[in-house]
Amino acid sequence: MRQGSVLPFTMAGAAGVLLWLTASLLTGKREPWDASVYWVVVYPLAIAIAATLGYRYPERPWRWAVALFEAQFLAMCLRNGELGNLWPLGMALFGVIALPGVLAARLASRLGAGVVRPLDGRSK
């Protein structure tokens, strides 16, 4: 891992864990996505954090959203005290719900880089 990637990965991971555990404590649910507050407050906030990281660290910004949401998976496992036998499905589900964050980070990275470039990353 490059030196310049450590800080945003750490911030994304910490944000994911913090969001999940805070939502769990506030809702009283083991899995906060069972409560509407996750989808109304936490999920949009996670996407906004991914976009902010994409803006500040525009190189391969999709990583920040994936790290943030997969950290939520790790926080869920820690909170539940087990990995569970459906963990591959859980990781895949967090990967799917990370997609809007990936898009937001990618769009924000275009602004952060100060250059409008195509979404496929190639120069015009």
C-alpha positions as CSV (number, residue, x, y, z in Angstrom):
1,M,0.0,0.0,0.0
2,R,1.3,3.4,-0.9
3,Q,2.1,5.9,1.8
4,G,-0.5,8.3,0.4
5,S,-3.2,5.7,0.7
6,V,-2.8,4.9,4.4
7,L,-4.6,7.9,5.8
8,P,-7.7,7.8,3.6
9,F,-8.0,4.0,4.1
10,T,-7.7,4.6,7.9
11,M,-10.3,7.4,7.8
12,A,-12.7,5.3,5.6
13,G,-12.4,2.3,7.9
14,A,-12.7,4.3,11.1
15,A,-15.8,6.1,9.7
16,G,-17.4,2.8,8.7
17,V,-16.9,1.3,12.1
18,L,-17.9,4.4,13.9
19,L,-21.1,4.9,11.9
20,W,-22.2,1.2,12.3
21,L,-21.5,1.1,16.1
22,T,-23.0,4.5,16.8
23,A,-26.2,3.6,14.8
24,S,-26.3,0.3,16.7
25,L,-26.1,2.0,20.0
26,L,-28.6,4.7,19.1
27,T,-31.2,2.2,17.7
28,G,-30.6,-0.6,20.2
29,K,-30.4,-3.0,17.2
30,R,-27.6,-5.5,16.6
31,E,-27.8,-4.7,12.9
32,P,-28.7,-1.0,12.4
33,W,-29.9,-1.4,8.9
34,D,-33.0,-3.0,10.4
35,A,-33.9,0.5,11.6
36,S,-35.0,3.4,9.4
37,V,-32.4,5.7,10.9
38,Y,-29.7,3.7,9.1
39,W,-31.2,4.3,5.7
40,V,-32.3,7.9,6.4
41,V,-29.2,9.2,8.3
42,V,-26.3,6.8,8.4
43,Y,-26.3,5.5,4.8
44,P,-26.4,9.0,3.2
45,L,-23.7,10.2,5.7
46,A,-21.5,7.2,4.6
47,I,-22.0,8.1,1.0
48,A,-21.1,11.8,1.8
49,I,-18.0,10.6,3.6
50,A,-17.0,8.5,0.6
51,A,-17.5,11.5,-1.7
52,T,-15.5,13.7,0.6
53,L,-12.6,11.2,0.6
54,G,-12.9,10.9,-3.2
55,Y,-12.6,14.7,-3.4
56,R,-9.6,14.9,-1.1
57,Y,-7.9,11.8,-2.4
58,P,-8.9,11.5,-6.1
59,E,-6.6,8.6,-7.1
60,R,-8.7,5.4,-7.5
61,P,-11.5,6.9,-5.3
62,W,-13.7,3.8,-5.4
63,R,-11.4,2.3,-2.7
64,W,-12.7,4.7,0.0
65,A,-16.3,3.7,-0.4
66,V,-15.5,0.0,-0.5
67,A,-13.3,0.3,2.6
68,L,-16.0,2.3,4.5
69,F,-18.8,-0.1,3.8
70,E,-16.7,-3.3,4.3
71,A,-15.6,-1.8,7.6
72,Q,-19.2,-1.7,8.5
73,F,-19.3,-5.4,7.9
74,L,-16.4,-5.9,10.2
75,A,-18.1,-3.7,12.8
76,M,-21.2,-5.8,12.5
77,C,-19.2,-9.0,13.1
78,L,-17.5,-7.4,16.2
79,R,-20.8,-6.1,17.5
80,N,-22.5,-9.5,17.0
81,G,-19.5,-11.4,18.4
82,E,-19.3,-13.8,15.5
83,L,-18.6,-14.0,11.8
84,G,-21.6,-16.1,11.1
85,N,-22.0,-18.7,8.4
86,L,-23.5,-16.2,5.9
87,W,-20.5,-13.9,6.0
88,P,-19.8,-14.2,2.2
89,L,-23.4,-13.0,1.6
90,G,-22.9,-10.2,4.1
91,M,-19.7,-9.0,2.5
92,A,-21.4,-9.1,-0.9
93,L,-24.4,-7.1,0.4
94,F,-22.1,-4.4,1.8
95,G,-20.3,-4.4,-1.5
96,V,-23.6,-3.8,-3.3
97,I,-24.7,-1.0,-1.0
98,A,-21.3,0.6,-1.4
99,L,-22.0,1.2,-5.1
100,P,-23.7,4.6,-4.7
101,G,-20.7,5.6,-2.5
102,V,-18.3,4.4,-5.2
103,L,-20.2,6.6,-7.7
104,A,-20.2,9.6,-5.4
105,A,-16.5,9.2,-4.6
106,R,-15.7,8.9,-8.3
107,L,-17.8,12.0,-9.2
108,A,-16.2,14.0,-6.3
109,S,-12.7,12.9,-7.4
110,R,-13.4,14.6,-10.7
111,L,-14.1,17.8,-8.9
112,G,-11.1,17.3,-6.6
113,A,-8.7,16.7,-9.3
114,G,-9.8,20.0,-10.9
115,V,-10.1,18.3,-14.3
116,V,-13.2,17.0,-16.0
117,R,-12.4,13.6,-17.3
118,P,-14.5,10.7,-18.5
119,L,-15.7,8.2,-15.9
120,D,-13.6,5.4,-17.4
121,G,-10.5,7.4,-16.4
122,R,-9.0,7.9,-19.8
123,S,-8.0,11.3,-21.0
124,K,-9.8,13.0,-23.8
